């Protein structure tokens, strides 16, 4: 394995992947415009007379605001039918150090079958003689080629006249001339343009939005008025360029359908699909409309399955929306970037829910339906896959195992299940080559929404099967906090604060007792909700939702939100990681997503405001470990290195499982480099991920040791602790937990959670914060077992079984100049060369 010697992305220290850069080239346009033949002097004299009249007419109608006069006027130049105007000549500036406009092209009406091209031009008072001089030069002067000067510009002009408000109207339908309406007024980008528009509105007694949009070449304001109230705008100092029917375009979804399709078709042309044998996100949902142009090359007809009969496609629409997020992520930036999109994974679909009005599955049947759904794609293809489950239902006992969640655990562990009246039948021991990564949504809150959205989410427990131990469970957070430009929402605000839990998301705050897993594991963007502050809520506005595929139109975009959208995005990250690191196990990919997650500033503030570790763990049941980002999932950095260990062992041996085994990992620790950091801050993050096999009977499921086949724990050797003392401490801790006596605390208090709080479920993570010199003398991690039903059950087919696990260890320092990656890579034989890996 070779890695970059620059500051770019680096592979986690196990496997690597590379990518080649490509430049996106746009084609040019060519061809010379047509110039019509006219009688030169008569044509020029007529246009000069029309220009004089138009300018004089505008002077006569010019208005002032608070004694401030406009510094120019607007005229309309009409072309001849079939001959385009030379638009580039209708804008000219001075050659000063800070150029000033002589005349400016404000807006253009394209030619139609019935009307010629029409342009609106602002002419500065100061440079009006220069503008008229061009008409005189056309009449009297020739170029060195014997053509009239400015011939391409003036020959194709058919008429010059005064501009009225209708000339500045740019929307397709005619402006409504009765009643009060909101108007979108586009302005020249002058420093005082918006201020002048506000003065005009105040003088006329009109409403104007407090906010405006400022582009490089235009400013936009919104005024509420009658059409008659605005007729004087072209004659005022307000630097108007055009007026439109407000579209309030906040997202690509707000565009007209033909404009949307241009964006979508452009993106489709830039997508390079993954090969057929690459990993896939398998959606267990309502089916997928695979004909949408953004996914049809990534979802083969052979990968469309159904457990509810035909058709296997999507009628309800939910699965198609999720497919867009699972393959491409949120579309907004992709649609406008212009860059090539090289995919690392594909899609599969299993229609999991029947179309209405057919009844949904009986709750007790969901486990077997899930098993059948997973079997179909596995029979069709041997590729790696991640299962994305966005279907949930209210839990009988929130947080505690159910038949459905136990089935998910069994299937993830690599066992088969059979039918049973009140439990599940385990058919044979778990197989490593059959283990599965299953990603499940936490479930959505029930309406109505409330202003106190956190309490609503905290009191809405995760739904079945999100309590599954082996599943990666995803809640929803949000960073979408913009306010729509539509004046209808002028007084509305986002309900959730940036970086906080989404108002759509359930949590594990009230799900079961302390002995059950910490769920959700992570959060992803799930959208926000708008509130008017008086009890009314808008739950699906595009601006606070995610852009994805339109479920009804193969060339359009739509919106999605809530924990389904969050789960689909997490599934995409997992599939991309599978592609980059094909030798990683499902347990490893699950661990990598939580290991790479970060709390937002809002989440971090809430968690670290609690000094007690038990209260911190409780807040993890709201936020999980935060939000994983694609870059961190895929890459390490010089000052932030991730080491990945995949190992297996037989945890208990001998008669009646009396002999306990455990593993000591003496990692390639950069001791001297950490020592050199002295009192500088270093963060150590440890993640232990493994799958348990659930018991086949519901009896005793209220006891965690009776539910899980086994448990694993990790311990870090304390600073300056000898290995012998460390081993003795590990043995005492394992025996205490198994006997359900009080467990001794860690040898250091620097952990965010500590041993008593992190050892829930089958995914354990903690963060150690301290000084580099203190961490330098650690570097040894023990992985040890605690007994479950395998140890205390008489089933012979579960004795002496090997268990496997993924151990992820990261060292991070905020000091950008510090390199702790190279010494670790060198010590394990990874050469440092100038080859960059994929970002």
N, C-alpha and C positions, 0 to 999 in steps of 0.2 A: 504493500500500500504506500502510495506517495501522496504528499500533501503540499499545499502552497507555502512558499516562504515569504509571502506578503501578509497584508492585514485582512485578506478576504476570508471567506468561509472555509472551515476545516471540517473533515469528517469526524464523527465520534469514533473513538479508538477501538473499532472492531472491523468494520467494512467501510467501503467508500463508493462514491458514484461521481461521474464526470458529465459535463455538458459542454457543447460548443456554442459560441455566440454567433448570432446571425443579425445582419442589419436589415431593417425593413425599408424597401425602396418603393417610392411612389412613382407612377408613370407621369410624364408631363403631357401637356396639351399643345397642339400646334395649329398651324393654319393661319392665313391672313384674312382679316375682315374684308367684307365687300364694301366698295365705295361706289356710290351711285353717280351717274353723270347728270349734271345740271348746267343751266346757263349761268355762268359764274357771277357776272355783275348784277343781274336782276335778282338772283338768289341772295347774294350777299347784302344788297341794299335793303331787300325786304326783311331779312333777319335782323339787320341793324336797327331798322325802324321799330320792329316788334320788341327788341331788347330795350330800346329807349322808353317805349310806352310801358313795358312791364316794370322797369325799375322806377319810373315816375309814379306808376300806380301804387307800388309797394310803399314808396315814400309817403304818399298821401294817406295811406291807411296805417302807417306806423304808429304804435302806441308806446307810452313810457310807463315805467313803474317807479314811483318815488323819485322822479326827476332823472332816473337812469335810462339813457337812450340805448337802443340796440345799435350795434356798430356795423350792421350790414342787413341785407334783405335776402329773401328767398325767391328764386324764380324757377319756373318749370321749363325744361327743354324736352320737346317731343321729337322722336326720330321718325324716319320714313318707313312705311310698311316694307318689311323684308330686308332692311338695312340696319345693322346695329350701330349704336352710338359709340364713339371712342371715349369710353368712360374714364380711362386713365388721364385724359386731358382735361377732365372736368374737376380736377383737384390739383391745386398748386400752392406751394408755400415759398416764403422768402428764403434766401441763403444766409440769413443771420446765424450767429452762434446758437441762438434759441429761435428756430424758425417760426414765423408768424403766418397764418393762413391768408392767402390772397382770395381764393375761392375754394369751396369744399363741396364734394359730392355727399349729399345727405342720405339719399335713398334712391332706389331704382325700382320701377315697376317693369317686370319682364314683358316682352311682347307676347300677345296671344294671337289667335286666328283672326280676331276682329280689331285689335288695337296694336299700335306700334309700341316700341320701348319708350319709357318715359322716365326722366331723371329730375330730381329736385336738387338745386345747386344754391348754396349760400355764397353771396358775393359781398366781400368786404367793402365798406364805404371808401376806405383809403385806396383800395386797388381797383375800384370800378373802372377808371379810365383804361387801365391795363387790360381788363377783361374785354371792353369794347374795342380796344386797339386790335385784338385778334381778328375781329370781323373786318376791320379796315384793311389789315394786312392780307386777308384772304382776297379782298377785292382788287388790291393794287400791286401785290408783290408775288413773284414767282420763286420757286426753289431752283437750285442749280440743275434739276432734272426737268425744268419747264412746267412743273405743276404749281397750282396756287398754294401759297403757304397755308398750313393748317387745313389742307383739303380733306383729309380723312376725318377730321372732326366736324367741319362745317357743312360739307356736302351732304352728309347723312342727317343733318338736323332739318326737320320740316317746319318746326314752329317754336317760338319762344314767347312765353306768356307769364303773367303774374301767377303766383302759387296761392292756392286756397287750401283749407284744412283737408279737404277730400284728397288732394294730391299726396298728402303725407300718410294716408291710410294704407296699411300694408297687409291687413288680414284678408282672407279670401272672401268672406261674406261681407255685404255692405254694412256700414256702421249703423247701429240703431239710433234714429234721430229723435225718438220720443222717450221720455222717462230718464231717470238718473241711473248711471252705470259707472263701473270702474273702468278706467282707460289706462293702457300701458303707454307711457310717453317716453320715447327714446331721445336722448340729448347728446350734443357734442361733449367730449370729455374735458370741458373747461373747468377750472378750479372752482368757479362760482356757479356752475350749471345747476346743481341741485338747490342751492340757495335761491337762485332766481326762480326756479319752479315753485319753491315754497312761498316766495313773495307773491307770485302770480296767484296761487291758490288762496292765500290770505286776503289779497285785495279783492278777489272775486267771491270770497266767502265759500270756498270749496274745500272738501276734505281731501287730505293727501296723507299717504302712509308715512310714518316717521322713518322707516327704513328705505334704503335704495340699493340698487345693484350698481357696482362700478367695475366696468371692464376697461381694458386698455384703450379701446377706441370708441366706447359709448358708455353713457350712464343711463340708468332706467329708473323712473319714478312711477307711482300709481296715483291717479287723481280720480275722485268720484265727482261726476258732474253730468249735466245735460250736454248734448252735442253742441247746442247753441252757445253754451257757456265757454266753449273752447275755440270758437271760430276766430277769435282774435289772436290765438297763439302764434300763427305764422308771422304776425306783425308786431310781436312783443320782443323784448330782449331775451326771452327764454330761448336758448339755443336748440330748438326742437329739430330733430332729423326725421322722425316718423312717429306714427301713432298706431297702436294695435289693440285688438281685442285681447284682454288679459288671458294668458294661458297659464300663468303661475307655474312655470316649468321648474320644478325643484329636482326632478329626476328624469332619466331617459324615458321612464314609463309615462311621464306627463306629455310627451311629444305626440304629434299626430301619427296615425298608424303608418303612413308611408315613410315618415322620418325615422320612426322606430325600426322599421324593416331595413332601412339603409344601414343603421348601426349594427343590427343583428347580422345581416348578410356580410358586412365587412368583417365582423368578428369571426363568423363561420369560415371565411376564406383564410383567416390567420391561424386557425386551430390545426395543430398537427396531432392526430389521435395516437394513442399508445398502441403497441402491437397486441395482437389477440391473446398472447400468452402472459401479458402483464397482469399484475394484481387488479382486483375489481372491488368496488363497493356494491354489495348485493342489497338492494332495497326490499325490505319486507313491508309492503304498503298497499296502495290501491291500484298498482300497476303503473306503467309509464307510457306516455305517448311518444314512442321512439321516432316518429316522423319529424319532430322538431329539428330544425336544421343545425342547432348547436350541439345535439347529442347523437344524431343518427349514425355518425361514423364511429361512435364509441359504445354503442349498444346494438349488438347483433340480434337478429330475429331468433337465433338459436339460444340466446341468453334471456329470452322472455318466457317465464313460467307462471303457473297458476295452481293454487290449491283449492280454488273455489269455482272452477269451471271457466269456460270461455265467455267473452274474449279476455285475453291476457293483458290487453292494453288498458289505458286509464280512462275511465269515464268520470269519476268523481273529481279528478284534477289534483288531488293532494300529492300523489306519487310523482307526477311530472314536475311539480314545483320543487320537490325534494331532490329529484334527479339533477336538476340544474345546479343546486348548491353542492351536492355530493361530487359532481364531476368538476365544476369550474369555480365553485365558491360564489360569493356575491359578484354580480356581473357589472356593476356600475363602472368601476375603474377599467375593467377589461374592454368594455364597449367603447371607451373614449381614448384608450392608450395608443392604438396603432401598432402595437408590438406583436410579434409572433407568440403564440401560446402553445408550448410543447407539453403535451399531457404525459403523465407518468402512470396513469391507471385508466381502467375502463369501468363500465357499469354492467350490472345484472339486475334483473327485476323478478320478484316473485309476487304475484297478486295474492295478497294475504287476507284482504277483506273483500267480502262479496259486494256487488253493486246493489244499491237500493232498488226495489223494496225487499230484497232477500234479507232474512234475519242474520245478525252477526253470530259468530261462534259462541257456544255456551262457555262460560268462564272456565269450567273444569276441563274443557277440550283444548284450551289455548296451548298447553304444553305440547300435546301430541301434534297439533297443527303446526307449531313452530318447528318440531322435529321433521315433519314432512316437508315443510317449506325449505329447510336447509338441505335436505337430501337431494332435491331436484337439481340445483345448480352444481352440486358436487358430483352427481352422476354425469352431467353434461360436460364438465371441464375440471381439470385438475389444477387450475391456476390458484394462486393465493387469493384470499378475499377477506373482507371485513363485512360483517352483517350489520346493517343499519336498521334498527327497530324504533319506529316512531309511534307505534300503537301501544296505548296504555289503557288501564281501566282502574277504577277505585279499588284500593286494597282492603281486604277483609280485616287484617291487623297491620296497619301501616308500619313498615320497617321490618316486620318479621317475615320469614320465608312463607311462600305460598306454593301451590302445585305448579303454577306457571313459572315463578322465579326459580324454583328448584329445578325445573326442566331446563331453563336457560343455563343454570350453573352446571347441570349434567352435560349438556351439549357442548358448552365451552370447555369442560374438562376432558372431552373426548370419549365420553361413554354414550351408549345407546339407551333409550328408555322405551318402556312398554306401558300398556294400559293397566290401571289399578283404580279401584273404587274410591279410595281415600288417600292415595299416595302415588308414587311413581315406582315403576319396576326398573331397577338397574340391570341392564343386560350386558354382563361382562365388565371387566375392569376398564378404566380409562386408558386410552392409547395416545401416546405422544404425537403420532402422525395424524391424529384426528382432532386435535385441539383447535378451538375456534375463537376468534376475536369477535365479541358481540358488543355493540354500542347501543345503549338504550336511553331514551329520553326520560327526564324526571317527571314529565306530565305538566299540564297547564292549569292555572287557577281557573275556577269557575266564575263566570260573571254573577253579579255586577262587580265592576272594579270600584276601588275605594281610593281616596286621597292618601290614606295611610297604607301605601302599597306594600311596604316591608312587612307590616304585621299580617296583611292579607296573605303574602307569600309564605311567611313563617308558620302561619296556622293552617296552610294547605299542604298536607304531607305528600311526599312522593308517591306515585301510583305504581301499581303492579305492572310489570315485573322489575321496576327500578331498584328493588331491594336485593336483587341478585348479587351475590358476593363476587362472582367472576366477571360480571359485565362492567364495562366502562360506562358510567352513568353521567349524563350531560344535563346541566341546568342552563338557564339563559341569563345572560347579563346584557347590558346595553351601553353603547357609546353614542347612540343616535339621539341627539338632543337639540337639533335645529328646529326652528319654528317655520312653518310653511309661509311662503310669500303671499298666498291667497289671503286677501283682506278678511275673508270669512273667519279666518283663524287668528286675526290680529291680536286678540286678547287671550289666546290659548297658550299654554306652556307644556313642556314635556313633564310627564308625571314622575319618572325616575331621574335621578341625578346621574351625570356622566360617570360611567365606571361602576355603577351599582347593579344590584340584581334587577333583572327585567320584571316589570309588573305582570308579565305572562307566566312567570316561572314558579313552580312549586319548589319546596325545599325539604330537607330531612330534619328540620328543627324539632318537629313533634312526632317523628317516625320511629316508634319503638323505644326500647330502653338503651342504656349506655353500652350494652354488650354487642349491639349490631353494628354493621359496617358504617363508616362515614360516607354518606351519599348526599348530593352528587359528588363525583370525583373532580370534575372540571366544569367550567362554564364556557359558552361561546355566545356570540352575538345573537340575540333573539328579538331585537326590536323594542320599541318604547310605546307608550300610550300618551295621547294628548288629552289635556283636561282644560275645561274652561273655568275651573275653580268653583263652580256652582253645582257640581254633581253630574255634569255631562262629560262623556268620554268618547274619544275617537280611537278605536283600537287597531285600525289597519291603514292608516294614512301612509302613502308610499314613502314620504320623507323619513318616517321613523320605522320603516320596514326594510327588508332586504330585496334587492333586485334579483330575479331568477326567471325561469322560463314561463311563458304564458301557457296555460294548460289547454287553451282552446284554439290558439293561432300558432302555426308552426314557424312563424317569422317574427314573433313579437315577444315582449317581456312582460312579466307580472311581478307580484309581490308575495313574500312569505315572511312569517315571523314565528315567535314562540319557541318552545323547546324542540319541536320537530325540526325547525330550521337550524337550531344550534346543533342538534345531533347529526344532521346531514353534513354540516361543515366539519365536525369532529371526525366523521367517517372519512371525509376527503383527506384530512391530515394523516389519518392512520394508513390509508391506502398509498399515499405518496411516500410515507416512511417505509412501508413494505417494499416499494419499488426501489428506493435508494439503498435499503439494507435488506436484501432478499434472504439473508441467513438469520434474521431476527425471528424469534418465536412470537406467537400471539401474545404470550405473557409479557414479552419484552416490549412490543409495540404499545400495549396498554400502559406499561410502566413509563415508557418514553413520553407519552402525551402528558401524563401527570407530572413527570419529572421536569418537563419543559415549560410547564404552566407558570404564570406569574400573576400575583394579585395586582389589580389596579390600585392607584393611590387611594381611592375611596375604600376599597376592600382592606388594604393594608392598614389604613388608619383605624378602621373598626376593629380589626383583629388585634393589633398591637396596643390598642387602648385598654385591652384586658390583660391584667398581670397574671391571672390564674390560667394555667394550662387547660383545665377542664372547660373554662368559658371560651378559650380560643378554639378548642376542638368543636364546641357547639356552633361557633360561627362558621367553621368549615362545613357544617351541614347546610349552610346557606350558599357559600361561595365555592365549595370545593377548594382545590389548590390554585384556583384562578383560571386564567385564559392562556392556553398554549398558542404560540405563534409559529407559523410555518418555518421561519428561519431557524428558530431554536430547536424545533423538532428535527430538522435536517442536519444542523451544523453545530460544531463547537467553534470557539474562538481562541486566540492566543491567551487571553486572560480569563477564559471560561471554558474549561475542558471537561468533557463527559466521558467516563470510562464505563464500558458495558461488559458485564460478566454473565454468561449463561452456563449454569452448572446443574448437576443432579447428584443425588445420593440417596441411600436407604436410611431413613431417619431413626428407625428402631429395629434392633436385631435381638436375637436370642429368644428363649422361651418366654412367652407372655410379654414380649416387647420390653423387657426390663433394661436393656442396654441402649442408651441414647447416643447417637452420633451427631456431630455437628461439624461445620466447615469453617476453617480460618482462612480468610483472604488477606494475604500480605500484599497489598497493592503496590504498584510502582510509584511510590510516593516521592514527590520532588522536595525532599527534606531540606536540602541546602537552600533552595530557592524560597521556600516558605520561611525558613529561619532568617533569611536576609530581609524579609518584609518586616520583621520585628513587630511593632505594635500596629502595623497597618491592618485594616479589616480584611478578613477572608470569610467567605461563606462556603460551607460544606453542605451539600444536599445528598441524601441517601434515599433510594427507593428500592423496595423489595416487592416484587410482583410474582405471584404464583396462582395456580388454580386449585381449588378444593373440589372434592366430590361430595355432593350432599347425601345425607342419609336417605334411605328409600322409604322411610315411614315418617308420618307427621308426628308420631309420638316423640316427645322430647325435643321437638324443634325449638322450644322456648329456651333450651340450654344450648349455648353456642358450641360447646364441645360435643354435643350429641348430633348437631347438624353437620359440622364440617368433618371431613375425613382426617384432617390433620391441620396443624398450623405451623408457620415459620416465623421467626423473629430475627431481627438484626441488632447487634450491639457493636459499638465502636470502642476500641481500646482508648482509655482516657489518657490525657497528656501525662507523660512520665510513668505510666503504669506498666509493670512488667507483664510479659505474655503469660507467665504462670498465674499471676494474680488475676489477670483478665479472664483466663479460662475458669478459674474457681468462681469468679463473679457470674459468669455466664451460666454455669451449672446451677448455682443457687437460684438465679432468676428464673430459669426454666422450670425447676422443681416447684418453686413458689406459685407460679402462674398455673401450672397443671393441677396443683392441689387446691387452687382457688383461694389461696391465702394472700395476705397483703404482699404485693410485689414491691421490691425495693426500687428506689428511684435510680436514674442513671448516675454514673460516676461524675457527671458534669451537669450543671444546670443551664448550659448554653443552648439546649435544644428549644425550638419553638413550642413543640408539643410535649416531648418526653415520652418515656416508655409506657407509662400508665394510660396515656391518651391515644397514642398512635397505633397500638396493636389491636385494631378492629378489622374484621373481614379478612381479605386475602391480598390486600394492597396496602402496604405500610410505607409512609414517607415522613421525613422530618428534615428540619433545617437547623444546622449548627452555625452559630455566629460567634466569632471571636478573633483573636490576633493570629497572624501568620506564624509567629514563633511558637505559640501554644499548640497550634494544629500540626506543626512539623513533627512532633514526637508521637503522633497517633499512627494512622496509616494501616491499621489492622482491623478488619471487620469480621465478626463471627456471625454465621447464619446457623441457627439452631432450631430444633423442632419442639412443639408441644403437642400432646396427644389429642386425637379426635376419635371418631367412632371406629376408624381403622384399628386403633390400638385396643379398644375395649370391646370390639365385636368379634364373634367367633367365626366369621366368614373366612375360609381358608384362601379364597381367591384374592383377598386383599392383604395377605401377609407378605412381608418382605418386598413390597412394591417400592420401586424407586420414585422419588419425587424430583421435579425440576423447578428451577426458579431463575428469575432474572434479577440481577443486582446492578443498579445504576448508581454511580457515584460521580458527583461533580464538584469541582473546585472553582470558585469564582472570586475575583477581586475587582473592585471598581477602578483600579489603577490600570489605565489603558496601555501604559508602557511596559507592564510586567508580562513576561512570557512564561506561563507554567505548562503550556501545551508541549513545547519542544522537548523538555527533559523527560516527560512521560513517554512521548512517542519514540524518542531515541532509545529509552531503556527497554522497550518491547520490540525494538527492531523495525520501527516504521521510519523510512528515510524521509527527510524533509527536502523536497525539491519544488521547483517552480511550476507546479501543476495545480490549477484552481479546481475546486469541486463545485458542484451545483449549489446555487443559493436557494 
